Amino acid sequence: MEPPSTRPPKGDGAAIDLIVADPAWHRRIPKAEVIVRRAAHAAGMQGTIVLSSNRAVRDLNGRHRGKYKPTNVLTYEYPAPEMILALGVVQAEAVAQKRRPEHHLAHLVVHGALHLQGEDHHHPGDARRMEMAEARILHRIGVPNPWKRA
């Protein structure tokens, strides 16, 4: 079965291939596919997004980064842009941060898309620029600023 694909309107050339590798996404964040496509398009992402499990992300994180634990999102630039999200981590972080899971998911997609475009947050100035970019993109799709403290 071919993974569903979405192309943004007006032929801007961007394409997102979305693969739901863990069917639990359908139950736990019912509109995950719509949220992911919308956030990816807003962030100008092209490539593949995989909605996966903690176990799969843990294995990839261990194999490629030497960190044998799941993480919220992994991005790979080569051979083609790819983002992989771990359902359990996404949900646990949303609960811990008192955020709606769909908002946290949108934030992580934008965050991953910015990484794929060369942004990083290893230094305070870079982190602040990336946070501001995330907030601007999320605002455009109606998601609250994750960096604004209540």
Steps between C-alpha positions, in 0.01 A plus 500: 500500500638838402542750785267798471659808350398861520598786279443859610264714293613721211789273394780648708697180439498380860385145563447310822478123510336393823537147633309381806726216613327462838119479469466613864541857369145474358357425845714721719517818290202459264585786261875440503529471122321830438706673771827366362425601142390847601803564722743360243353714224511812719867431574582445132606140549554258216560132555363215704343504845459173686264470797666218688533330837734565790666165436581574136630848584706360790662250263578768240627741766730230635626393160562850362570714807618250763213599731298191585177671595208638304494867419210713378622559145790385287595667173717373219617712209642223280422335269177704517344714773324283756346561840396224741283566806450271802138487618565418866759773543281757323208417730708489820661837424161657426369381837815616683481843332122525552447544128247350264662202323402637160671832577814325619498281188474808276787661691723194458429483127595867462807443719610202289434688176724785616776250584470360147545856371827537691378665821636384833488589869841406637586860595273749683474741205419217259245359744326836535485550121359150455240554775389827339468332159299216654267746674441697176421188297275354769314830532417484128321167554328599824723311745596682823861602551666211686770734633265748663492443873158520664 
